[in-house]
Amino acid sequence: MVENQITWLQPGYRVNEVLNIAVTKFKAAGVAQPVSDARILLGHSLNKPNERFYGRENDVIQSEHLDDFSKKILRRCKREPVSKIIGVKEFWSLELQVAPYVLDPRPDSETLIEAAVKQFPDKNRILKILDLGTGSGCLLLAALKEWPHSYGIGIDIDYRCVELAKINARRNGLNNRVKFQTGNWASNLDEKFDIILCNPPYITANEIATLDEEVRLYEPKRALNGGPTGLDCYTELAPQFSNLLSAEGLIFLEVGFDQKKQILGIMRSNNLELIKIEKDLAQRDRCLILSDKHC
Ligand SMILES: C[S@@+](CC[C@H](N)C(=O)[O-])C[C@H]1O[C@@H](n2cnc3c(N)ncnc32)[C@H](O)[C@@H]1O
């Protein structure tokens, strides 16, 4: 049972005392990284977001902001992710704003950017990039950072994600090379692209109930739920892909680590050809690189 009182921290406590209180509570709540989470949240509460307090454990905290830290501790004890509490998450060295209605960018998804960089090593190229299911805009914005003369379109079915992605583009100085718009995948598009990035929802409906509370309770279901088999979105996307590719165009498609075989079947029956599979940091198959057989 998570308590709701916020009276246990007082100005005059030392850094190590408040951190110890937070860490003890996080451990009791089953938080996976209690120490680093406590340090990050304390920094944010004291309006020093980059401070981690190493070597400053004996500093006395004279701050009315400790109330804010108490509230953040309670939220984390209810397993709300740190990113959702502080409102930002890093992806590909970009700092992105996040919100309850948008999926937190994941390190696994950086595999798509790494894969694209390997396939298109010339950073001076002017590439046209499409990101389907853009969420926070993380994939497209990371790609635009890599190819500084390129431009792109990001689509999401949720207008709130589109608005947040625009904010993230401005925040990272990329807004003049990107357009974010609402849409049902690419149904409103009649253009060709050199790079298509796509991380669709791919968790099976049953599996969602077994995920960590951080995901199950705080990530938007629309960003996770791939239907009864997890494959619904791939089936919707596959017939759209080949119409969207330029002559040398490639698709970088994120997949669940155990879904490769079925998804390749769907893609092949829509005239798409596998170029390569890239693995994530845990060495699991994560990114299919596909091209149009007819190009
Ligand atoms: C797994 S999240 C990926 C978000 C982001 N690209 C990332 O990698 O973190 C999937 C995204 O697809 C969006 N989405 C779901 N169905 C869609 C559809 N039919 N058309 C466009 N976007 C859709 C969701 O709103 C969600 O933002």
The ligand as an SDF file (V2000), in Angstrom:
LIG
                    3D

 27 29  0  0  0  0  0  0  0  0999 V2000
    4.8570    2.3880  -30.3470 C   0  0  0  0  0  0  0  0  0  0  0  0
    4.3380    4.0580  -30.4740 S   0  0  0  0  0  0  0  0  0  0  0  0
    5.7860    4.7630  -31.2320 C   0  0  0  0  0  0  0  0  0  0  0  0
    5.9900    6.2170  -30.9320 C   0  0  0  0  0  0  0  0  0  0  0  0
    7.3570    6.7490  -31.4090 C   0  0  0  0  0  0  0  0  0  0  0  0
    7.5140    6.6080  -32.8350 N   0  0  0  0  0  0  0  0  0  0  0  0
    8.4860    6.0040  -30.7080 C   0  0  0  0  0  0  0  0  0  0  0  0
    9.1970    5.2320  -31.3690 O   0  0  0  0  0  0  0  0  0  0  0  0
    8.6350    6.1920  -29.4870 O   0  0  0  0  0  0  0  0  0  0  0  0
    3.1790    3.9580  -31.7760 C   0  0  0  0  0  0  0  0  0  0  0  0
    2.5310    5.2650  -32.1770 C   0  0  0  0  0  0  0  0  0  0  0  0
    1.6490    4.9790  -33.2860 O   0  0  0  0  0  0  0  0  0  0  0  0
    0.4840    5.7760  -33.1670 C   0  0  0  0  0  0  0  0  0  0  0  0
   -0.5690    5.1170  -33.9310 N   0  0  0  0  0  0  0  0  0  0  0  0
   -1.3340    4.0560  -33.5840 C   0  0  0  0  0  0  0  0  0  0  0  0
   -2.1870    3.7420  -34.5730 N   0  0  0  0  0  0  0  0  0  0  0  0
   -1.9600    4.6320  -35.5820 C   0  0  0  0  0  0  0  0  0  0  0  0
   -2.5300    4.8130  -36.8890 C   0  0  0  0  0  0  0  0  0  0  0  0
   -3.4990    4.0400  -37.3470 N   0  0  0  0  0  0  0  0  0  0  0  0
   -2.0370    5.8300  -37.6450 N   0  0  0  0  0  0  0  0  0  0  0  0
   -1.0490    6.6390  -37.1910 C   0  0  0  0  0  0  0  0  0  0  0  0
   -0.4870    6.4980  -35.9710 N   0  0  0  0  0  0  0  0  0  0  0  0
   -0.9310    5.5050  -35.1800 C   0  0  0  0  0  0  0  0  0  0  0  0
    0.2340    5.8350  -31.6650 C   0  0  0  0  0  0  0  0  0  0  0  0
   -0.5700    6.9390  -31.3220 O   0  0  0  0  0  0  0  0  0  0  0  0
    1.6650    5.9290  -31.1240 C   0  0  0  0  0  0  0  0  0  0  0  0
    2.0610    7.2660  -30.9630 O   0  0  0  0  0  0  0  0  0  0  0  0
  1  2  1  0
  2  3  1  0
  2 10  1  0
  3  4  1  0
  4  5  1  0
  5  6  1  0
  5  7  1  0
  7  8  2  0
  7  9  1  0
 10 11  1  0
 11 12  1  0
 11 26  1  0
 12 13  1  0
 13 14  1  0
 13 24  1  0
 14 15  1  0
 14 23  1  0
 15 16  2  0
 16 17  1  0
 17 18  1  0
 17 23  2  0
 18 19  1  0
 18 20  2  0
 20 21  1  0
 21 22  2  0
 22 23  1  0
 24 25  1  0
 24 26  1  0
 26 27  1  0
M  CHG  2   2   1   9  -1
M  END
$$$$
